[in-house]
Amino acid sequence: MDPVSHTVINLIIFVLAIYVGYHVVWTVTPALHTPLMAVTNAISAIVIVGAMLAAALTESGLGKTMGVLAVALAAVNVFGGFLVTRRMLEMFKKKDKKANSSVPAAKAEGH
């Protein structure tokens, strides 16, 4: 028997990953939030592929159900992430000057 169970080791790794991930994300400057969001979308896309492979290799109904659930949740994460990233990028677009050009010519000349 192992001196420390594999479940405890996996739990320790999980907690350390949460701790490191929290500190990495909160130290990112605001200018890099959009690229960080794009990277998390790519990671979620990898999760979708992994979940499809895992579900395809299982033989039990529970395994296939969990695989379908994992694919669905990761897909929601990917599409939601792309929507949020798009909205964030729209905040950085320059405003059109169409509002200024709609002033009538008589008022623009000072008459």
N, CA, C and O atoms as a GROMACS GRO file, in nm:
protein
  444
    1MET      N    1   0.084  -0.118   0.000
    1MET     CA    2   0.000   0.000   0.000
    1MET      C    3   0.088   0.124   0.000
    1MET      O    4   0.191   0.128   0.068
    2ASP      N    5   0.050   0.223  -0.075
    2ASP     CA    6   0.125   0.348  -0.082
    2ASP      C    7   0.111   0.425   0.049
    2ASP      O    8   0.006   0.420   0.113
    3PRO      N    9   0.218   0.497   0.088
    3PRO     CA   10   0.208   0.575   0.211
    3PRO      C   11   0.104   0.687   0.201
    3PRO      O   12   0.039   0.720   0.300
    4VAL      N   13   0.087   0.744   0.081
    4VAL     CA   14  -0.015   0.847   0.060
    4VAL      C   15  -0.100   0.801  -0.059
    4VAL      O   16  -0.046   0.759  -0.162
    5SER      N   17  -0.230   0.810  -0.044
    5SER     CA   18  -0.317   0.761  -0.150
    5SER      C   19  -0.312   0.854  -0.272
    5SER      O   20  -0.280   0.972  -0.259
    6HIS      N   21  -0.342   0.800  -0.386
    6HIS     CA   22  -0.341   0.878  -0.510
    6HIS      C   23  -0.450   0.985  -0.508
    6HIS      O   24  -0.434   1.091  -0.568
    7THR      N   25  -0.559   0.959  -0.439
    7THR     CA   26  -0.667   1.057  -0.429
    7THR      C   27  -0.620   1.182  -0.355
    7THR      O   28  -0.652   1.294  -0.395
    8VAL      N   29  -0.543   1.164  -0.249
    8VAL     CA   30  -0.491   1.278  -0.174
    8VAL      C   31  -0.392   1.357  -0.258
    8VAL      O   32  -0.394   1.480  -0.258
    9ILE      N   33  -0.307   1.288  -0.330
    9ILE     CA   34  -0.210   1.356  -0.418
    9ILE      C   35  -0.283   1.435  -0.526
    9ILE      O   36  -0.248   1.549  -0.554
   10ASN      N   37  -0.384   1.374  -0.587
   10ASN     CA   38  -0.462   1.445  -0.690
   10ASN      C   39  -0.535   1.564  -0.632
   10ASN      O   40  -0.544   1.668  -0.697
   11LEU      N   41  -0.586   1.553  -0.511
   11LEU     CA   42  -0.654   1.665  -0.446
   11LEU      C   43  -0.556   1.778  -0.416
   11LEU      O   44  -0.590   1.895  -0.434
   12ILE      N   45  -0.436   1.745  -0.372
   12ILE     CA   46  -0.334   1.847  -0.346
   12ILE      C   47  -0.298   1.919  -0.476
   12ILE      O   48  -0.285   2.042  -0.477
   13ILE      N   49  -0.280   1.846  -0.584
   13ILE     CA   50  -0.248   1.907  -0.714
   13ILE      C   51  -0.362   1.997  -0.759
   13ILE      O   52  -0.337   2.106  -0.811
   14PHE      N   53  -0.484   1.955  -0.739
   14PHE     CA   54  -0.601   2.035  -0.777
   14PHE      C   55  -0.605   2.166  -0.699
   14PHE      O   56  -0.628   2.272  -0.757
   15VAL      N   57  -0.585   2.159  -0.569
   15VAL     CA   58  -0.586   2.279  -0.485
   15VAL      C   59  -0.472   2.373  -0.523
   15VAL      O   60  -0.492   2.494  -0.530
   16LEU      N   61  -0.354   2.320  -0.548
   16LEU     CA   62  -0.242   2.404  -0.591
   16LEU      C   63  -0.268   2.468  -0.726
   16LEU      O   64  -0.230   2.583  -0.749
   17ALA      N   65  -0.334   2.395  -0.817
   17ALA     CA   66  -0.368   2.452  -0.948
   17ALA      C   67  -0.465   2.566  -0.933
   17ALA      O   68  -0.454   2.667  -1.003
   18ILE      N   69  -0.562   2.553  -0.843
   18ILE     CA   70  -0.657   2.662  -0.817
   18ILE      C   71  -0.582   2.783  -0.762
   18ILE      O   72  -0.605   2.895  -0.807
   19TYR      N   73  -0.494   2.762  -0.666
   19TYR     CA   74  -0.418   2.871  -0.605
   19TYR      C   75  -0.332   2.944  -0.707
   19TYR      O   76  -0.334   3.066  -0.714
   20VAL      N   77  -0.256   2.868  -0.784
   20VAL     CA   78  -0.169   2.929  -0.885
   20VAL      C   79  -0.252   2.998  -0.993
   20VAL      O   80  -0.218   3.109  -1.035
   21GLY      N   81  -0.359   2.934  -1.039
   21GLY     CA   82  -0.444   2.994  -1.141
   21GLY      C   83  -0.505   3.125  -1.095
   21GLY      O   84  -0.513   3.220  -1.172
   22TYR      N   85  -0.550   3.130  -0.970
   22TYR     CA   86  -0.608   3.252  -0.914
   22TYR      C   87  -0.506   3.365  -0.917
   22TYR      O   88  -0.537   3.476  -0.961
   23HIS      N   89  -0.385   3.337  -0.871
   23HIS     CA   90  -0.284   3.442  -0.867
   23HIS      C   91  -0.234   3.483  -1.005
   23HIS      O   92  -0.199   3.598  -1.026
   24VAL      N   93  -0.231   3.391  -1.097
   24VAL     CA   94  -0.190   3.424  -1.234
   24VAL      C   95  -0.293   3.514  -1.300
   24VAL      O   96  -0.258   3.613  -1.364
   25VAL      N   97  -0.421   3.481  -1.285
   25VAL     CA   98  -0.526   3.559  -1.350
   25VAL      C   99  -0.537   3.697  -1.289
   25VAL      O  100  -0.555   3.794  -1.362
   26TRP      N  101  -0.527   3.710  -1.158
   26TRP     CA  102  -0.545   3.841  -1.095
   26TRP      C  103  -0.425   3.932  -1.110
   26TRP      O  104  -0.436   4.051  -1.082
   27THR      N  105  -0.309   3.880  -1.153
   27THR     CA  106  -0.193   3.967  -1.175
   27THR      C  107  -0.181   4.010  -1.321
   27THR      O  108  -0.090   4.084  -1.357
   28VAL      N  109  -0.273   3.965  -1.405
   28VAL     CA  110  -0.271   4.004  -1.546
   28VAL      C  111  -0.318   4.149  -1.558
   28VAL      O  112  -0.418   4.188  -1.496
   29THR      N  113  -0.247   4.228  -1.637
   29THR     CA  114  -0.290   4.366  -1.657
   29THR      C  115  -0.420   4.368  -1.739
   29THR      O  116  -0.444   4.276  -1.818
   30PRO      N  117  -0.503   4.470  -1.721
   30PRO     CA  118  -0.630   4.475  -1.793
   30PRO      C  119  -0.616   4.470  -1.945
   30PRO      O  120  -0.706   4.422  -2.014
   31ALA      N  121  -0.504   4.517  -1.999
   31ALA     CA  122  -0.485   4.515  -2.144
   31ALA      C  123  -0.472   4.372  -2.198
   31ALA      O  124  -0.495   4.348  -2.316
   32LEU      N  125  -0.437   4.279  -2.112
   32LEU     CA  126  -0.418   4.140  -2.157
   32LEU      C  127  -0.537   4.050  -2.127
   32LEU      O  128  -0.529   3.930  -2.151
   33HIS      N  129  -0.647   4.104  -2.075
   33HIS     CA  130  -0.761   4.020  -2.042
   33HIS      C  131  -0.823   3.957  -2.166
   33HIS      O  132  -0.866   3.841  -2.161
   34THR      N  133  -0.830   4.030  -2.276
   34THR     CA  134  -0.889   3.974  -2.398
   34THR      C  135  -0.807   3.858  -2.453
   34THR      O  136  -0.865   3.755  -2.487
   35PRO      N  137  -0.673   3.870  -2.465
   35PRO     CA  138  -0.596   3.753  -2.510
   35PRO      C  139  -0.606   3.636  -2.412
   35PRO      O  140  -0.607   3.520  -2.454
   36LEU      N  141  -0.614   3.666  -2.283
   36LEU     CA  142  -0.629   3.558  -2.185
   36LEU      C  143  -0.761   3.486  -2.205
   36LEU      O  144  -0.768   3.364  -2.192
   37MET      N  145  -0.865   3.561  -2.237
   37MET     CA  146  -0.996   3.502  -2.263
   37MET      C  147  -0.990   3.412  -2.387
   37MET      O  148  -1.051   3.305  -2.390
   38ALA      N  149  -0.918   3.456  -2.489
   38ALA     CA  150  -0.906   3.376  -2.610
   38ALA      C  151  -0.832   3.245  -2.581
   38ALA      O  152  -0.866   3.141  -2.638
   39VAL      N  153  -0.733   3.249  -2.494
   39VAL     CA  154  -0.659   3.128  -2.459
   39VAL      C  155  -0.749   3.031  -2.382
   39VAL      O  156  -0.744   2.910  -2.405
   40THR      N  157  -0.832   3.083  -2.292
   40THR     CA  158  -0.921   2.994  -2.218
   40THR      C  159  -1.025   2.932  -2.312
   40THR      O  160  -1.069   2.819  -2.290
   41ASN      N  161  -1.064   3.005  -2.416
   41ASN     CA  162  -1.154   2.945  -2.516
   41ASN      C  163  -1.086   2.831  -2.588
   41ASN      O  164  -1.148   2.728  -2.616
   42ALA      N  165  -0.959   2.847  -2.620
   42ALA     CA  166  -0.884   2.740  -2.687
   42ALA      C  167  -0.871   2.618  -2.595
   42ALA      O  168  -0.881   2.504  -2.641
   43ILE      N  169  -0.849   2.641  -2.467
   43ILE     CA  170  -0.839   2.530  -2.372
   43ILE      C  171  -0.973   2.457  -2.363
   43ILE      O  172  -0.976   2.334  -2.358
   44SER      N  173  -1.081   2.531  -2.362
   44SER     CA  174  -1.213   2.467  -2.357
   44SER      C  175  -1.240   2.386  -2.483
   44SER      O  176  -1.305   2.282  -2.478
   45ALA      N  177  -1.189   2.433  -2.597
   45ALA     CA  178  -1.204   2.356  -2.720
   45ALA      C  179  -1.127   2.224  -2.710
   45ALA      O  180  -1.173   2.121  -2.762
   46ILE      N  181  -1.013   2.226  -2.645
   46ILE     CA  182  -0.937   2.102  -2.624
   46ILE      C  183  -1.015   2.009  -2.531
   46ILE      O  184  -1.013   1.887  -2.549
   47VAL      N  185  -1.083   2.066  -2.432
   47VAL     CA  186  -1.165   1.986  -2.342
   47VAL      C  187  -1.276   1.917  -2.419
   47VAL      O  188  -1.310   1.803  -2.390
   48ILE      N  189  -1.334   1.986  -2.517
   48ILE     CA  190  -1.439   1.924  -2.598
   48ILE      C  191  -1.385   1.803  -2.672
   48ILE      O  192  -1.449   1.697  -2.673
   49VAL      N  193  -1.270   1.816  -2.733
   49VAL     CA  194  -1.210   1.703  -2.806
   49VAL      C  195  -1.180   1.588  -2.710
   49VAL      O  196  -1.209   1.472  -2.741
   50GLY      N  197  -1.122   1.620  -2.595
   50GLY     CA  198  -1.091   1.516  -2.496
   50GLY      C  199  -1.216   1.447  -2.445
   50GLY      O  200  -1.217   1.325  -2.427
   51ALA      N  201  -1.322   1.523  -2.421
   51ALA     CA  202  -1.447   1.463  -2.372
   51ALA      C  203  -1.509   1.372  -2.478
   51ALA      O  204  -1.563   1.267  -2.446
   52MET      N  205  -1.500   1.413  -2.605
   52MET     CA  206  -1.554   1.327  -2.711
   52MET      C  207  -1.475   1.197  -2.721
   52MET      O  208  -1.532   1.090  -2.739
   53LEU      N  209  -1.343   1.208  -2.708
   53LEU     CA  210  -1.260   1.086  -2.714
   53LEU      C  211  -1.288   0.996  -2.594
   53LEU      O  212  -1.300   0.874  -2.608
   54ALA      N  213  -1.299   1.056  -2.475
   54ALA     CA  214  -1.325   0.976  -2.355
   54ALA      C  215  -1.462   0.910  -2.362
   54ALA      O  216  -1.477   0.794  -2.324
   55ALA      N  217  -1.562   0.984  -2.411
   55ALA     CA  218  -1.696   0.927  -2.421
   55ALA      C  219  -1.700   0.815  -2.524
   55ALA      O  220  -1.773   0.717  -2.507
   56ALA      N  221  -1.624   0.829  -2.630
   56ALA     CA  222  -1.624   0.726  -2.734
   56ALA      C  223  -1.559   0.596  -2.686
   56ALA      O  224  -1.594   0.488  -2.732
   57LEU      N  225  -1.464   0.608  -2.592
   57LEU     CA  226  -1.393   0.490  -2.546
   57LEU      C  227  -1.461   0.419  -2.429
   57LEU      O  228  -1.422   0.307  -2.394
   58THR      N  229  -1.562   0.479  -2.370
   58THR     CA  230  -1.630   0.414  -2.258
   58THR      C  231  -1.732   0.314  -2.310
   58THR      O  232  -1.782   0.324  -2.422
   59GLU      N  233  -1.760   0.218  -2.225
   59GLU     CA  234  -1.857   0.115  -2.262
   59GLU      C  235  -1.985   0.126  -2.182
   59GLU      O  236  -2.088   0.070  -2.221
   60SER      N  237  -1.981   0.198  -2.071
   60SER     CA  238  -2.101   0.208  -1.987
   60SER      C  239  -2.187   0.326  -2.028
   60SER      O  240  -2.140   0.422  -2.089
   61GLY      N  241  -2.312   0.317  -1.994
   61GLY     CA  242  -2.405   0.426  -2.024
   61GLY      C  243  -2.373   0.551  -1.943
   61GLY      O  244  -2.388   0.662  -1.993
   62LEU      N  245  -2.329   0.532  -1.818
   62LEU     CA  246  -2.294   0.646  -1.734
   62LEU      C  247  -2.176   0.722  -1.792
   62LEU      O  248  -2.173   0.845  -1.792
   63GLY      N  249  -2.078   0.649  -1.842
   63GLY     CA  250  -1.961   0.712  -1.902
   63GLY      C  251  -1.997   0.794  -2.025
   63GLY      O  252  -1.948   0.906  -2.043
   64LYS      N  253  -2.082   0.738  -2.108
   64LYS     CA  254  -2.125   0.812  -2.228
   64LYS      C  255  -2.208   0.935  -2.190
   64LYS      O  256  -2.195   1.040  -2.252
   65THR      N  257  -2.293   0.920  -2.089
   65THR     CA  258  -2.374   1.034  -2.044
   65THR      C  259  -2.286   1.145  -1.988
   65THR      O  260  -2.306   1.262  -2.018
   66MET      N  261  -2.188   1.108  -1.908
   66MET     CA  262  -2.096   1.208  -1.853
   66MET      C  263  -2.013   1.273  -1.964
   66MET      O  264  -1.982   1.392  -1.957
   67GLY      N  265  -1.977   1.196  -2.065
   67GLY     CA  266  -1.903   1.252  -2.179
   67GLY      C  267  -1.986   1.353  -2.256
   67GLY      O  268  -1.936   1.459  -2.294
   68VAL      N  269  -2.113   1.320  -2.279
   68VAL     CA  270  -2.203   1.413  -2.348
   68VAL      C  271  -2.223   1.539  -2.265
   68VAL      O  272  -2.226   1.650  -2.319
   69LEU      N  273  -2.236   1.522  -2.134
   69LEU     CA  274  -2.251   1.637  -2.045
   69LEU      C  275  -2.125   1.724  -2.047
   69LEU      O  276  -2.135   1.847  -2.049
   70ALA      N  277  -2.009   1.662  -2.048
   70ALA     CA  278  -1.884   1.738  -2.054
   70ALA      C  279  -1.871   1.814  -2.184
   70ALA      O  280  -1.828   1.929  -2.186
   71VAL      N  281  -1.909   1.751  -2.294
   71VAL     CA  282  -1.904   1.819  -2.424
   71VAL      C  283  -2.001   1.937  -2.425
   71VAL      O  284  -1.966   2.045  -2.473
   72ALA      N  285  -2.121   1.918  -2.372
   72ALA     CA  286  -2.220   2.025  -2.372
   72ALA      C  287  -2.174   2.143  -2.286
   72ALA      O  288  -2.185   2.258  -2.329
   73LEU      N  289  -2.123   2.116  -2.168
   73LEU     CA  290  -2.079   2.225  -2.080
   73LEU      C  291  -1.957   2.297  -2.137
   73LEU      O  292  -1.948   2.420  -2.127
   74ALA      N  293  -1.865   2.225  -2.195
   74ALA     CA  294  -1.748   2.289  -2.256
   74ALA      C  295  -1.789   2.372  -2.377
   74ALA      O  296  -1.731   2.477  -2.402
   75ALA      N  297  -1.888   2.325  -2.453
   75ALA     CA  298  -1.935   2.401  -2.569
   75ALA      C  299  -2.001   2.531  -2.524
   75ALA      O  300  -1.981   2.635  -2.587
   76VAL      N  301  -2.079   2.526  -2.416
   76VAL     CA  302  -2.138   2.648  -2.363
   76VAL      C  303  -2.028   2.745  -2.320
   76VAL      O  304  -2.039   2.865  -2.343
   77ASN      N  305  -1.924   2.692  -2.258
   77ASN     CA  306  -1.811   2.775  -2.215
   77ASN      C  307  -1.740   2.839  -2.334
   77ASN      O  308  -1.704   2.956  -2.328
   78VAL      N  309  -1.720   2.763  -2.440
   78VAL     CA  310  -1.651   2.816  -2.559
   78VAL      C  311  -1.735   2.927  -2.623
   78VAL      O  312  -1.684   3.036  -2.649
   79PHE      N  313  -1.862   2.900  -2.650
   79PHE     CA  314  -1.944   2.999  -2.718
   79PHE      C  315  -1.969   3.122  -2.631
   79PHE      O  316  -1.968   3.235  -2.680
   80GLY      N  317  -1.991   3.100  -2.502
   80GLY     CA  318  -2.005   3.214  -2.411
   80GLY      C  319  -1.878   3.296  -2.403
   80GLY      O  320  -1.882   3.419  -2.398
   81GLY      N  321  -1.765   3.228  -2.403
   81GLY     CA  322  -1.636   3.299  -2.400
   81GLY      C  323  -1.614   3.382  -2.525
   81GLY      O  324  -1.562   3.493  -2.518
   82PHE      N  325  -1.653   3.328  -2.641
   82PHE     CA  326  -1.639   3.406  -2.764
   82PHE      C  327  -1.730   3.528  -2.763
   82PHE      O  328  -1.692   3.634  -2.812
   83LEU      N  329  -1.850   3.514  -2.708
   83LEU     CA  330  -1.940   3.629  -2.700
   83LEU      C  331  -1.884   3.737  -2.607
   83LEU      O  332  -1.891   3.856  -2.639
   84VAL      N  333  -1.830   3.695  -2.494
   84VAL     CA  334  -1.772   3.792  -2.401
   84VAL      C  335  -1.650   3.858  -2.463
   84VAL      O  336  -1.632   3.979  -2.450
   85THR      N  337  -1.566   3.780  -2.530
   85THR     CA  338  -1.447   3.837  -2.594
   85THR      C  339  -1.487   3.937  -2.702
   85THR      O  340  -1.424   4.042  -2.716
   86ARG      N  341  -1.590   3.905  -2.776
   86ARG     CA  342  -1.637   3.998  -2.881
   86ARG      C  343  -1.686   4.129  -2.820
   86ARG      O  344  -1.657   4.237  -2.872
   87ARG      N  345  -1.760   4.119  -2.711
   87ARG     CA  346  -1.807   4.241  -2.645
   87ARG      C  347  -1.691   4.322  -2.588
   87ARG      O  348  -1.693   4.445  -2.591
   88MET      N  349  -1.590   4.253  -2.537
   88MET     CA  350  -1.473   4.323  -2.484
   88MET      C  351  -1.399   4.395  -2.596
   88MET      O  352  -1.353   4.508  -2.578
   89LEU      N  353  -1.387   4.331  -2.710
   89LEU     CA  354  -1.318   4.395  -2.822
   89LEU      C  355  -1.395   4.513  -2.877
   89LEU      O  356  -1.335   4.610  -2.924
   90GLU      N  357  -1.528   4.508  -2.871
   90GLU     CA  358  -1.609   4.621  -2.917
   90GLU      C  359  -1.589   4.744  -2.830
   90GLU      O  360  -1.607   4.857  -2.876
   91MET      N  361  -1.552   4.724  -2.705
   91MET     CA  362  -1.526   4.838  -2.616
   91MET      C  363  -1.403   4.916  -2.660
   91MET      O  364  -1.393   5.036  -2.632
   92PHE      N  365  -1.310   4.850  -2.728
   92PHE     CA  366  -1.187   4.915  -2.769
   92PHE      C  367  -1.195   4.979  -2.907
   92PHE      O  368  -1.101   5.046  -2.949
   93LYS      N  369  -1.306   4.960  -2.978
   93LYS     CA  370  -1.320   5.020  -3.111
   93LYS      C  371  -1.338   5.170  -3.097
   93LYS      O  372  -1.398   5.219  -3.002
   94LYS      N  373  -1.285   5.242  -3.194
   94LYS     CA  374  -1.303   5.387  -3.195
   94LYS      C  375  -1.444   5.421  -3.238
   94LYS      O  376  -1.504   5.352  -3.320
   95LYS      N  377  -1.496   5.526  -3.180
   95LYS     CA  378  -1.631   5.570  -3.213
   95LYS      C  379  -1.632   5.635  -3.351
   95LYS      O  380  -1.538   5.706  -3.387
   96ASP      N  381  -1.741   5.612  -3.427
   96ASP     CA  382  -1.757   5.675  -3.557
   96ASP      C  383  -1.791   5.822  -3.538
   96ASP      O  384  -1.855   5.860  -3.440
   97LYS      N  385  -1.747   5.904  -3.631
   97LYS     CA  386  -1.776   6.047  -3.623
   97LYS      C  387  -1.898   6.083  -3.708
   97LYS      O  388  -1.909   6.196  -3.756
   98LYS      N  389  -1.989   5.989  -3.727
   98LYS     CA  390  -2.110   6.014  -3.805
   98LYS      C  391  -2.202   6.110  -3.732
   98LYS      O  392  -2.277   6.184  -3.796
   99ALA      N  393  -2.198   6.112  -3.600
   99ALA     CA  394  -2.284   6.202  -3.523
   99ALA      C  395  -2.247   6.348  -3.551
   99ALA      O  396  -2.335   6.434  -3.555
  100ASN      N  397  -2.120   6.378  -3.569
  100ASN     CA  398  -2.076   6.514  -3.599
  100ASN      C  399  -2.107   6.554  -3.742
  100ASN      O  400  -2.132   6.672  -3.769
  101SER      N  401  -2.107   6.461  -3.834
  101SER     CA  402  -2.130   6.493  -3.975
  101SER      C  403  -2.279   6.512  -4.005
  101SER      O  404  -2.314   6.558  -4.114
  102SER      N  405  -2.367   6.477  -3.911
  102SER     CA  406  -2.510   6.492  -3.935
  102SER      C  407  -2.559   6.633  -3.904
  102SER      O  408  -2.678   6.662  -3.921
  103VAL      N  409  -2.471   6.723  -3.860
  103VAL     CA  410  -2.508   6.861  -3.832
  103VAL      C  411  -2.533   6.931  -3.966
  103VAL      O  412  -2.450   6.919  -4.056
  104PRO      N  413  -2.645   7.002  -3.981
  104PRO     CA  414  -2.674   7.070  -4.108
  104PRO      C  415  -2.564   7.170  -4.143
  104PRO      O  416  -2.496   7.224  -4.056
  105ALA      N  417  -2.547   7.194  -4.273
  105ALA     CA  418  -2.441   7.281  -4.321
  105ALA      C  419  -2.458   7.425  -4.273
  105ALA      O  420  -2.358   7.493  -4.248
  106ALA      N  421  -2.581   7.474  -4.258
  106ALA     CA  422  -2.605   7.612  -4.213
  106ALA      C  423  -2.554   7.632  -4.071
  106ALA      O  424  -2.496   7.736  -4.040
  107LYS      N  425  -2.575   7.532  -3.984
  107LYS     CA  426  -2.527   7.544  -3.848
  107LYS      C  427  -2.377   7.527  -3.841
  107LYS      O  428  -2.312   7.587  -3.755
  108ALA      N  429  -2.321   7.449  -3.929
  108ALA     CA  430  -2.177   7.427  -3.928
  108ALA      C  431  -2.103   7.552  -3.972
  108ALA      O  432  -1.991   7.576  -3.926
  109GLU      N  433  -2.165   7.634  -4.062
  109GLU     CA  434  -2.100   7.755  -4.108
  109GLU      C  435  -2.119   7.871  -4.011
  109GLU      O  436  -2.056   7.975  -4.027
  110GLY      N  437  -2.204   7.855  -3.911
  110GLY     CA  438  -2.224   7.958  -3.814
  110GLY      C  439  -2.335   8.055  -3.850
  110GLY      O  440  -2.340   8.163  -3.791
  111HIS      N  441  -2.425   8.023  -3.942
  111HIS     CA  442  -2.536   8.111  -3.981
  111HIS      C  443  -2.651   8.097  -3.890
  111HIS      O  444  -2.752   8.164  -3.908
   0.00000   0.00000   0.00000
